[in-house]
Amino acid sequence: MGESIVRRSGAGTDGGSARDAVFRWECRCQEHPVLLATYNAAGRVNIKVRDRYWHVLGQVRTICPRCGAEHVLDLRGIGSPRSSREPADSR
C-alpha cells in the first residue's frame, strides 16, 4: 500500500502557469489508485463526497474507502507539499 501525488495539468506546452497546476492525491492500495482529493499550488484542496464539494486550505486527513488507511495532506506553508500515511484507528 502507498500513496502518491500526481500532477494532472499545469505549466508546460498548454500555456498554463505553475499556479494553475492541479495535483491528484491518491491512495495506491490497488492497481487503479483511489482518488482522495485534488489540490493546486495555492494550497486549495478540493474534495468531492457524493453530491457535495468541499474546498479547504491547510491540513486534511482522510481515510481511504478501500483499504482503511488514514492519510494526511499538509499544505500549510506549501513550499513543498508534505503528505504522510498513518494507520487508521481500529475501532
Secondary structure, DSSP 8 states (H G I E B T S, - for coil): --EEEEEEE-BSTT-B-GGG-EEEEEE-SSSS-EEEEEEETT-EEEEEETTEEEEEESEEEEE-TTT--EEEEE-TT-SS-EEEEE-----
